[in-house]
Amino acid sequence: MDTRDYYHKIRETVRSLEDEFYVVMSRETPDGGRAGVMTEVNRQQAAKLLVENRARLATAEEAKRHHADNHKNRQEAQALAEASQFQLFKMANAVIRAAEPVLKADLKKSKE
């Protein structure tokens, strides 16, 4: 396929896609692409992947599952981040409490 035909097919595919974003399901490719990986992409990228036969549009059920999985993963990551911040806060408080007697002693010495 020559370059002109390639970009013409992409433009036609973009025009046929109505939404701004799509979930696509990858196909196995000779260069090592794995089949079954879902990704959300914009209309232009979806058209390119479809024309190159590297992906197909996900069904409504697959897209719904993809969004639910992403939401769950985002919540888990946020909970993990909050837990690590809490641990850091607890550790900082412990260091401050351990250093408090030394700091008070230094303060007394500096006042004398």
Solvent accessible surface area in square Angstrom, and as a share of the most:
residue,aa,sasa,rsa
1,M,145,0.65
2,D,85,0.44
3,T,92,0.54
4,R,193,0.70
5,D,70,0.36
6,Y,44,0.17
7,Y,112,0.42
8,H,82,0.37
9,K,93,0.39
10,I,4,0.02
11,R,120,0.44
12,E,81,0.37
13,T,26,0.15
14,V,30,0.17
15,R,170,0.62
16,S,79,0.51
17,L,16,0.08
18,E,156,0.70
19,D,87,0.45
20,E,98,0.44
21,F,118,0.49
22,Y,36,0.14
23,V,11,0.06
24,V,4,0.02
25,M,19,0.09
26,S,29,0.19
27,R,94,0.34
28,E,136,0.61
29,T,18,0.11
30,P,148,0.93
31,D,102,0.53
32,G,60,0.58
33,G,29,0.28
34,R,175,0.64
35,A,64,0.50
36,G,45,0.43
37,V,62,0.36
38,M,37,0.16
39,T,65,0.38
40,E,77,0.35
41,V,21,0.12
42,N,67,0.34
43,R,68,0.25
44,Q,103,0.46
45,Q,70,0.31
46,A,0,0.00
47,A,0,0.00
48,K,77,0.33
49,L,33,0.17
50,L,49,0.24
51,V,31,0.18
52,E,57,0.26
53,N,90,0.46
54,R,98,0.36
55,A,4,0.03
56,R,78,0.28
57,L,65,0.32
58,A,18,0.14
59,T,75,0.43
60,A,91,0.70
61,E,134,0.60
62,E,27,0.12
63,A,21,0.16
64,K,155,0.65
65,R,119,0.43
66,H,21,0.09
67,H,82,0.37
68,A,60,0.46
69,D,64,0.33
70,N,52,0.27
71,H,96,0.43
72,K,110,0.47
73,N,81,0.41
74,R,148,0.54
75,Q,101,0.45
76,E,99,0.45
77,A,61,0.47
78,Q,109,0.48
79,A,58,0.45
80,L,132,0.66
81,A,49,0.38
82,E,98,0.44
83,A,54,0.42
84,S,65,0.42
85,Q,122,0.54
86,F,121,0.51
87,Q,106,0.47
88,L,109,0.54
89,F,125,0.52
90,K,102,0.43
91,M,118,0.53
92,A,44,0.34
93,N,44,0.22
94,A,56,0.44
95,V,93,0.53
96,I,108,0.55
97,R,167,0.61
98,A,76,0.59
99,A,36,0.28
100,E,79,0.35
101,P,85,0.54
102,V,93,0.53
103,L,111,0.55
104,K,120,0.51
105,A,48,0.37
106,D,75,0.39
107,L,101,0.50
108,K,143,0.61
109,K,146,0.62
110,S,87,0.56
111,K,157,0.66
112,E,173,0.78
